[in-house]
Amino acid sequence: MACACSTVTSPPATKVERKGRGSVARVDFYRLTRDPVERVLPALATRILANGDRLLVVAASAMQRQAIDEALWTLNRASFLPHGHAGSPDEEIEPILISGAFDAAPPNRATLVALADGEWHEGALAFERSFLLFDSSRIDDARALWRTLAARADVDNRFWKQDDEGRWSEGP
């Protein structure tokens, strides 16, 4: 996935096939060094919706959920990204559902999950694709998780980094 200002994009949000291993879960690690999650997540969500997928966004902090909600409404002046909050009357029809708690079977039937607060949930591996967004305060946790998941044959890890100009690229 790419930031809205980026010229570098990632592959479509689908299940990954490894030769001889069958279907595997994909986990994309996004290290936030330049832009905060509320600027990065709308760019990811735009691509996800364009692919016809649904997304669960998990953030434990009410303040972070509010910032994400506002960004989905206002980041792109020409349009907004349709979304709602878990527990709302329309949660089942929302293409993007923002929640304070992880739910392995979200009401909106999302097949993709964004862990916006950088907190890993083992149940995320049940989704076709997981996005772990983390800043420098969670780098040690992300590294440990990377090593753990890299040892598993049923997980395909990808690491994304942002340059000083906001472009995303895959790599170490």
MOPE-V342707 format. One record per residue. N is the residue number from 1. PSI is psi in whole degrees, 0 to 359 (* if undefined). Layout:
n = [N;N]
psi = [PSI;PSI]
This chain:
n = [1;2;3;4;5;6;7;8;9;10;11;12;13;14;15;16;17;18;19;20;21;22;23;24;25;26;27;28;29;30;31;32;33;34;35;36;37;38;39;40;41;42;43;44;45;46;47;48;49;50;51;52;53;54;55;56;57;58;59;60;61;62;63;64;65;66;67;68;69;70;71;72;73;74;75;76;77;78;79;80;81;82;83;84;85;86;87;88;89;90;91;92;93;94;95;96;97;98;99;100;101;102;103;104;105;106;107;108;109;110;111;112;113;114;115;116;117;118;119;120;121;122;123;124;125;126;127;128;129;130;131;132;133;134;135;136;137;138;139;140;141;142;143;144;145;146;147;148;149;150;151;152;153;154;155;156;157;158;159;160;161;162;163;164;165;166;167;168;169;170;171;172]
psi = [157;151;152;333;6;154;358;130;164;171;162;156;87;170;149;139;127;135;126;358;348;199;137;156;144;134;118;120;120;109;117;98;339;304;145;166;325;348;328;317;318;326;317;314;324;314;319;313;322;330;357;15;167;151;137;126;124;126;118;325;128;324;320;319;319;317;320;315;311;319;322;333;321;349;318;112;333;338;175;163;121;128;169;181;144;138;351;159;331;16;329;335;357;126;333;123;123;129;149;351;146;138;114;343;74;149;333;6;35;141;355;147;136;118;85;339;3;6;118;142;123;328;346;337;346;343;156;323;139;142;115;109;123;152;187;334;341;15;320;319;317;319;316;317;317;311;318;312;328;334;353;138;343;14;136;106;142;143;131;135;153;135;179;341;4;0;143;142;152;139;184;*]
